[in-house]
């Protein structure tokens, strides 16, 4: 989409997936738990003519990059990471992502196990 601000588009795509975010200039902060965050920003780990064309982010030693024009794809990668990484089990971030994706959350699973027929 021409003319769309990629930072706002990425933040909106993440929000649609249940990821809590805030924006600061060209950076998107993904709030994981308490005060822990992951920062998504334009990549500078590329040749000079490519700067600003890729998103880049890292967390716990993992590094990702994705084209800036594909904010939906970048949001999907982030949401999948939160939804699949064991470090986020039983966190509010994981609960929101699971609910938006239609997956059973850890809270729902404990309730289902306690039901009697």
C-alpha positions as CSV (number, residue, x, y, z in Angstrom):
1,X,0.0,0.0,0.0
2,X,1.7,3.2,-1.1
3,X,1.8,6.1,1.3
4,X,1.0,4.0,4.3
5,X,3.4,4.5,7.3
6,X,5.1,1.1,7.7
7,X,5.5,1.6,11.4
8,X,1.8,2.2,12.0
9,X,0.9,-0.7,9.7
10,X,3.2,-3.1,11.5
11,X,1.9,-2.0,14.9
12,X,-1.7,-2.5,13.7
13,X,-0.9,-5.9,12.2
14,X,0.7,-7.0,15.5
15,X,-2.3,-5.6,17.5
16,X,-4.7,-7.7,15.3
17,X,-2.7,-10.8,16.4
18,X,-3.0,-9.9,20.1
19,X,0.5,-8.5,20.5
20,X,0.8,-5.4,22.8
21,X,2.9,-2.7,21.1
22,X,3.8,0.9,21.3
23,X,5.5,3.1,18.8
24,X,8.5,5.4,19.2
25,X,9.5,7.2,16.0
26,X,10.6,4.4,13.6
27,X,10.7,1.7,16.3
28,X,7.9,-0.7,17.4
29,X,8.2,-1.9,21.0
30,X,6.6,-5.4,21.5
31,X,5.8,-5.8,25.2
32,X,6.4,-9.4,26.3
33,X,6.1,-9.5,30.1
34,X,6.5,-7.0,32.9
35,X,9.0,-4.5,31.6
36,X,10.6,-6.9,29.0
37,X,10.3,-5.8,25.4
38,X,11.5,-6.6,22.0
39,X,12.3,-3.7,19.7
40,X,11.5,-3.9,15.9
41,X,13.3,-1.3,14.0
42,X,14.7,-0.6,10.5
43,X,17.7,-2.9,9.9
44,X,21.2,-1.4,9.9
45,X,22.9,-4.8,9.4
46,X,22.7,-4.6,5.7
47,X,24.6,-2.9,2.9
48,X,24.2,0.9,2.8
49,X,21.8,0.9,-0.1
50,X,19.5,-1.5,1.7
51,X,19.2,0.4,5.0
52,X,15.5,1.0,5.9
53,X,14.2,-1.7,3.6
54,X,14.1,-4.4,6.2
55,X,12.7,-4.8,9.7
56,X,15.1,-6.3,12.3
57,X,14.6,-7.5,15.8
58,X,16.2,-9.9,18.3
59,X,15.3,-11.6,21.5
60,X,17.1,-14.1,23.7
61,X,19.9,-14.6,21.1
62,X,17.5,-15.0,18.2
63,X,17.7,-12.5,15.3
64,X,15.1,-11.9,12.6
65,X,14.7,-9.6,9.6
66,X,11.9,-9.2,7.2
67,X,11.0,-6.8,4.4
68,X,9.4,-3.6,5.6
69,X,6.7,-3.6,3.0
70,X,5.4,-6.9,4.3
71,X,4.2,-5.8,7.8
72,X,1.6,-8.7,7.9
73,X,4.4,-11.2,7.4
74,X,6.6,-9.6,10.0
75,X,3.7,-9.6,12.5
76,X,3.0,-13.2,11.8
77,X,6.6,-14.1,12.6
78,X,6.5,-12.2,15.9
79,X,3.1,-13.7,16.9
80,X,4.3,-17.2,16.1
81,X,7.4,-16.7,18.2
82,X,5.4,-15.6,21.2
83,X,2.9,-18.4,20.6
84,X,5.4,-21.1,20.3
85,X,8.4,-20.2,22.5
86,X,8.3,-22.0,25.9
87,X,9.6,-18.9,27.7
88,X,6.1,-17.3,27.3
89,X,4.0,-20.1,28.7
90,X,1.5,-18.7,31.2
91,X,2.3,-15.1,30.4
92,X,-0.2,-12.4,29.4
93,X,1.5,-12.0,26.0
94,X,1.0,-15.7,25.2
95,X,-2.6,-15.7,26.4
96,X,-3.5,-12.7,24.2
97,X,-1.8,-14.2,21.1
98,X,-3.4,-17.6,21.7
99,X,-6.8,-16.1,22.1
100,X,-6.5,-14.1,18.9
101,X,-5.3,-17.1,17.0
102,X,-8.2,-19.2,18.3
103,X,-5.9,-21.6,20.1
104,X,-6.8,-23.0,23.5
105,X,-4.9,-21.1,26.2
106,X,-3.2,-22.5,29.3
107,X,-6.1,-21.3,31.4
108,X,-8.7,-22.9,29.1
109,X,-6.8,-26.2,29.2
110,X,-6.8,-26.4,32.9
111,X,-10.6,-25.7,33.0
112,X,-11.2,-28.4,30.4
113,X,-9.3,-30.9,32.4
114,X,-11.4,-30.3,35.5
115,X,-14.8,-30.8,33.8
116,X,-16.8,-33.8,34.6
117,X,-19.5,-35.4,32.4
